[in-house]
Amino acid sequence: MVRAIVGANWGDEGKGKLTDMMAQESDIVIRFQGGANAGHTIHNHYGRFALHTLPSGIFYDHTTNIIGNGVAFDIPKFFKELNEVTSQGVPMPKLLISDRVQMIMPYHVDFDKFEEERLGKASFGSTKSGIAPFYSDKYAKIGFQVQELFDEEALKVKIHRVCEQKNILLKYLYNKPAIDEDQLFNTLMEYRKMVEPYVCDVSAYLWNAIKEGKNILLEGQLGSLKDPDHGIYPMVTSSSTLAAYGAIGAGIPPYEIKKIVTVCKAYSSAVGAGAFVSEIFGDEAEELRKRGGDKGEYGATTGRPRRMGWFDCVASKYGCRIQGTTDVAFTVVDALGYLEKIPVCVGYEIDGEVTTDFPTTQKLEKAKPVLEVLDGWNCDIKGIRKYEDLPENCRKYIEFVEEKIGFPITMVSNGPKREDIIFRESKLSK
């Protein structure tokens, strides 16, 4: 069976632990989109890890871990991360890399930095990992697939053609030094040595695995609201964050995806710019930031303090719908245990009218939150394993959110460890 795990909101929903748990039950785990610009924090018996490109199945010797063709593949970062993980006692995982995956080039990272500098206050809050320039080149058909590393003469011709274009931009738009073609070729030959043992036809491998009845997990990065088509454009990422893209980014038939677990945090957080209707500020935000996540709400990739807000039913209902959610995993519920009252955003007021439908960006910028305040449970719920053992107000909070978003919450996370998870039956489950 093929399952997908994705985020409902801005990313940062706490997917790492759930992905690790689902990876344990999988034969194959595939990263299908995005690059090293976001990460999953995983806490297990080996230690605490912030994974950026490595699939989350790397901790299991029965799991094959795949970099799918939809990934923005930063080869040096990938192998640096692999070395860091194995140096902490994790056995060398089974790895495969799609022959069709495209590489982040050294100049992509440079162009990302240069453009953010040029934009100044109008910048997009990029992680400066080269993601937007990478995808721009991919769709302009001047990107480099891994398979191109194995034909040196053709590679040299293409490098020359691409550098002609890039060097004009470097000189006249950014006033920066030109790309050295020979140096770039040598760098790519180093990349070839690194990836050669793992490159294969991933789509064919997965086709056979599906026929053999293997359990396959599609691992997404970021969340619905960062999708370039359905998110808060233009403050989005550059690859589709939706489960539907898993079929494309891994190379499998779409009808094979049978289960879509969408992760929602029990409050809201976001890194980067863009409309954030339920956002809170000052001491109130800092207190929630300090108590949230595994070790506070800071980006796994950037270390930036995340923007904080109350749970947003409007955004989450939309985020779950656009993912095609079958199951909701509700995370970091334990972080709210200090609150006597918990506000929840149940609607948006736009130009004097209240809506519960998530709007396009222009309208979103004008939206004000409509809040409903629930009673808190005001105690620590870590260690509880049965849903019925949760405080009554905690259960009421979960059931209130479930009713508002309209999708079944079947998993409740109440701590950073893999075992800190409560499974529940939902009236909304089919």
C-alpha positions in Angstrom: 0.0 0.0 0.0 1.1 3.5 -0.7 0.6 6.1 2.0 1.6 9.8 2.0 2.4 12.1 5.0 2.0 15.8 4.4 1.4 19.1 6.2 -1.9 21.0 6.4 -0.5 24.5 7.0 2.8 26.5 6.6 5.1 23.5 7.3 6.5 23.1 10.8 3.5 20.9 11.8 5.5 18.3 13.6 5.7 15.8 10.7 9.0 14.4 11.8 7.8 12.2 14.6 4.8 10.9 12.6 7.0 10.3 9.6 9.5 8.3 11.7 6.7 6.3 13.2 5.1 5.5 9.8 8.6 4.8 8.3 9.0 2.0 10.8 6.0 0.2 9.2 7.3 0.8 5.6 9.4 -1.1 3.2 10.2 2.0 1.2 10.3 5.7 2.1 10.5 8.4 -0.7 11.2 12.1 -0.5 9.1 13.4 -3.5 9.6 17.2 -3.5 11.4 20.1 -2.0 15.1 20.4 -1.0 17.2 21.0 2.0 15.3 24.2 2.8 13.1 22.6 5.4 13.6 19.8 7.9 12.0 17.2 10.1 13.1 16.9 13.7 13.2 13.2 14.8 13.8 12.0 18.4 14.5 8.3 18.7 16.7 5.8 20.5 19.7 6.9 18.4 19.3 10.6 19.5 17.8 13.8 18.2 18.1 14.5 14.5 17.1 17.4 12.1 16.8 15.7 8.7 16.7 18.0 5.7 17.1 15.7 2.6 17.5 12.2 3.9 14.2 10.3 4.0 13.0 9.4 7.5 13.3 5.7 7.0 17.1 5.8 7.4 16.8 4.6 11.0 15.5 1.1 10.0 17.5 -1.6 8.4 14.5 -3.1 6.6 13.7 0.2 4.8 14.9 1.4 1.4 15.2 5.2 1.3 14.7 6.9 -2.0 15.4 10.4 -3.4 12.6 10.8 -5.9 12.8 12.7 -9.2 10.7 15.6 -7.8 13.4 16.6 -5.2 15.7 19.6 -5.5 18.7 17.5 -4.8 21.7 19.2 -3.1 24.3 16.5 -3.3 27.0 17.9 -0.9 24.3 18.6 1.8 22.8 15.2 1.3 26.1 13.4 1.9 27.2 15.7 4.7 23.9 14.8 6.4 24.4 11.1 5.8 27.9 11.3 7.3 26.5 13.2 10.4 23.8 10.6 10.9 26.1 7.6 10.6 28.7 9.2 12.8 26.1 9.2 15.6 25.8 5.4 15.5 23.0 5.0 12.9 23.9 2.1 10.5 24.5 2.9 6.9 21.0 3.0 5.4 19.8 1.5 2.1 19.7 4.3 -0.4 18.5 4.9 -4.0 18.6 8.1 -6.0 16.5 8.7 -9.1 18.4 9.0 -12.3 15.9 11.7 -13.2 16.3 13.9 -10.1 17.7 17.3 -10.8 20.6 18.8 -8.9 20.9 22.1 -7.1 23.9 23.7 -8.7 26.4 25.8 -6.7 25.2 28.9 -8.5 21.6 28.3 -7.5 22.5 29.0 -3.9 24.4 32.1 -5.0 21.5 33.4 -7.1 19.1 32.8 -4.2 21.3 35.0 -1.9 21.9 37.7 -4.5 18.1 38.0 -5.3 17.1 38.3 -1.6 19.8 41.0 -1.2 18.5 42.8 -4.3 14.9 42.7 -3.1 15.8 44.0 0.4 12.6 44.7 2.4 10.5 43.1 -0.4 12.3 39.8 -0.1 10.4 36.5 0.2 12.1 35.3 3.4 14.0 32.6 1.5 16.1 30.1 3.4 18.7 30.9 0.7 19.1 27.2 -0.1 18.9 27.7 -3.9 15.3 26.4 -4.2 13.6 29.1 -6.3 16.5 29.4 -8.8 16.6 25.6 -9.0 13.0 25.3 -9.9 13.1 28.3 -12.2 15.9 26.5 -14.2 14.0 23.2 -14.1 11.0 24.7 -15.8 13.1 26.8 -18.1 14.6 23.5 -19.2 18.2 24.4 -18.3 18.4 22.3 -15.2 20.8 19.3 -14.8 19.5 15.8 -14.1 21.7 13.3 -12.3 21.8 11.1 -15.5 23.6 13.9 -17.4 26.7 13.4 -15.1 27.5 10.3 -17.0 28.1 11.8 -20.5 31.1 14.2 -20.0 31.2 15.7 -23.5 27.5 16.5 -23.6 27.8 17.9 -20.1 30.6 20.3 -21.1 28.5 21.6 -24.0 25.5 22.2 -21.7 27.6 23.9 -19.0 28.9 26.4 -21.6 25.4 27.1 -22.9 23.9 27.7 -19.5 26.9 29.8 -18.2 26.5 32.2 -21.1 23.1 33.1 -19.8 24.0 33.0 -16.1 27.1 35.2 -16.4 25.1 38.0 -18.1 22.8 38.1 -15.1 25.7 37.9 -12.7 27.5 40.8 -14.4 24.6 43.2 -15.2 22.0 42.5 -12.6 24.0 41.5 -9.5 27.5 42.9 -10.3 29.1 39.6 -9.2 31.9 37.4 -10.6 31.2 35.1 -13.5 30.9 31.3 -13.1 34.1 29.4 -14.0 33.1 26.6 -16.4 36.0 24.3 -15.8 35.6 24.6 -12.0 31.9 23.8 -12.4 32.6 20.8 -14.5 35.1 19.5 -11.9 32.6 20.0 -9.2 30.0 18.0 -11.1 32.5 15.2 -11.6 32.9 15.1 -7.8 29.1 14.9 -7.5 29.2 11.9 -9.9 31.6 9.9 -7.7 29.3 10.6 -4.7 26.0 9.5 -6.3 27.1 6.7 -8.7 26.6 3.8 -6.3 23.0 4.7 -5.7 21.6 5.9 -9.0 18.8 3.8 -10.5 15.5 3.9 -12.4 13.4 4.7 -9.4 10.0 4.7 -11.2 10.6 1.1 -12.5 11.8 0.0 -9.0 8.6 1.4 -7.4 6.4 -0.2 -10.1 7.8 -3.6 -9.2 7.6 -2.9 -5.5 3.9 -2.0 -5.8 3.2 -5.2 -7.7 5.0 -7.1 -4.9 2.7 -5.5 -2.3 5.4 -3.5 -0.5 4.4 -0.8 2.0 5.5 2.6 0.5 5.6 5.9 2.3 5.6 9.3 0.4 7.3 11.9 2.6 6.4 15.5 1.9 8.0 18.8 2.9 6.3 21.9 4.2 2.5 22.2 4.0 -0.6 23.0 2.0 -0.3 26.8 2.4 3.2 26.8 0.9 2.1 25.1 -2.3 2.8 27.3 -5.4 -0.7 26.7 -6.8 -2.9 26.4 -3.8 -1.0 28.3 -1.1 -0.5 31.9 -0.1 1.2 32.8 -3.4 3.7 34.3 -3.8 4.9 33.6 -0.3 5.2 29.9 -1.1 7.8 27.3 -1.9 8.7 26.4 -5.4 7.5 22.7 -5.6 4.1 21.3 -4.9 3.6 20.4 -1.3 0.5 18.3 -2.0 0.1 14.5 -1.7 -1.1 14.4 -5.3 2.3 15.5 -6.4 3.8 12.5 -4.7 2.7 10.4 -7.7 4.7 12.7 -10.0 7.6 13.3 -7.7 8.1 9.6 -7.1 7.0 8.3 -10.5 4.0 6.1 -9.5 0.4 6.0 -10.7 -1.9 8.4 -8.7 -4.5 5.8 -8.0 -2.0 3.8 -5.9 -2.0 6.5 -3.1 -4.5 4.9 -0.6 -4.0 6.9 2.6 -3.1 10.5 3.1 -2.1 11.4 6.7 -2.2 15.2 7.0 -0.4 16.7 10.1 -2.0 19.6 12.0 -0.3 21.3 14.9 -2.6 22.1 17.9 -1.7 25.8 17.5 -0.2 27.6 14.5 3.4 28.5 13.6 5.2 29.6 10.5 8.6 30.6 9.2 9.0 33.2 6.6 6.8 36.0 5.2 3.2 35.9 4.2 -0.3 36.4 5.6 -0.9 34.7 9.0 -4.4 35.5 10.2 -4.3 34.0 13.7 -0.8 35.3 14.5 0.0 36.5 18.1 2.9 38.7 19.2 5.0 39.8 22.2 5.1 37.9 25.5 2.1 35.8 24.5 3.8 34.5 21.4 7.2 34.1 23.2 5.6 31.9 25.9 4.0 29.6 23.3 7.2 29.6 21.2 9.2 28.5 24.3 6.9 25.7 25.2 6.2 24.4 21.7 7.9 21.9 19.5 10.6 19.5 20.6 12.9 22.2 22.0 10.9 25.3 21.2 9.6 26.7 18.0 12.7 27.4 15.9 13.2 26.4 12.3 14.9 23.0 11.8 16.9 24.4 8.9 17.3 28.1 9.7 17.1 28.2 13.5 14.9 31.2 13.0 12.2 31.9 15.6 8.9 30.8 14.2 5.9 33.1 14.0 3.2 31.9 16.4 -0.6 31.9 16.4 -3.7 30.2 17.7 -5.1 27.2 15.8 -6.6 28.3 12.6 -9.7 26.2 11.6 -10.2 28.0 8.3 -6.6 27.4 7.1 -6.5 23.9 8.4 -9.9 22.8 6.9 -8.7 24.1 3.5 -5.2 22.6 4.0 -6.7 19.2 4.7 -9.2 19.4 1.8 -6.6 20.3 -0.7 -4.4 17.4 0.4 -7.2 14.9 0.1 -6.9 13.9 3.7 -8.0 10.5 5.0 -6.5 10.9 8.5 -5.4 14.0 10.6 -2.5 13.7 13.0 -2.9 16.4 15.7 0.5 17.3 17.1 2.1 19.1 20.1 -1.2 19.1 22.1 0.9 18.9 25.2 2.4 22.4 24.6 -1.0 24.0 25.4 -1.2 22.6 28.9 -0.1 25.9 30.6 -3.2 27.8 29.3 -6.4 28.3 31.3 -8.2 29.6 28.2 -7.3 28.7 24.6 -8.4 30.9 21.7 -9.2 29.2 18.4 -9.6 31.0 15.0 -13.0 29.8 13.7 -13.5 32.3 10.9 -12.1 35.3 9.0 -13.7 38.7 8.8 -13.0 40.3 5.4 -14.5 43.7 4.6 -17.2 43.3 7.3 -18.2 39.8 6.3 -17.3 36.5 8.1 -16.2 33.5 6.1 -15.0 30.0 7.0 -13.6 29.4 3.5 -9.9 30.1 2.9 -9.6 33.0 0.4 -7.0 34.0 -2.2 -4.0 36.0 -1.1 -5.3 39.5 -1.8 -8.4 38.9 0.4 -6.3 37.0 3.0 -4.2 40.1 3.6 -7.3 41.9 4.8 -8.6 39.1 7.0 -9.1 39.5 10.7 -9.5 36.4 13.0 -12.8 35.5 14.5 -11.9 33.8 17.8 -13.8 31.4 20.0 -12.3 30.8 23.4 -12.2 27.3 24.9 -11.4 26.2 28.5 -7.9 24.8 28.9 -6.9 21.7 30.9 -4.1 23.4 32.7 -1.9 20.3 33.3 0.8 18.2 31.7 -0.6 15.4 29.5 2.8 13.8 28.5 2.9 10.1 29.1 -0.9 9.6 28.6 -1.5 6.7 26.1 -5.3 6.4 26.0 -7.6 9.0 24.6 -10.2 8.5 27.4 -7.4 9.3 30.0 -6.9 12.8 28.6 -8.5 15.6 30.6 -12.0 16.3 29.6 -11.2 19.8 28.3 -8.4 18.5 26.2 -10.7 16.0 24.6 -13.3 18.8 24.1 -10.6 20.9 22.4 -9.6 18.0 20.0 -13.2 17.3 19.2 -14.0 21.0 18.7 -11.2 21.3 16.1 -12.2 18.0 14.4 -15.8 19.3 14.0 -14.6 22.6 12.6 -12.1 21.2 10.1 -14.4 18.3 9.1 -11.7 15.6 8.8 -11.0 12.7 11.2 -8.3 13.2 13.9 -7.1 9.6 14.3 -3.8 10.4 16.0 -2.9 12.8 18.8 0.7 13.6 19.6 1.5 14.6 23.2 5.3 14.7 23.3 8.4 14.6 21.2 9.2 10.9 21.4 7.9 8.3 19.0 5.8 6.5 21.7 4.1 9.8 22.7 1.1 9.1 20.4 -2.5 8.4 21.1 -4.7 6.6 18.5 -8.4 7.3 18.6 -11.5 6.3 16.7 -13.2 9.3 15.0 -16.9 9.6 14.2 -15.8 11.1 10.9 -13.7 8.1 9.8 -15.3 6.3 6.9 
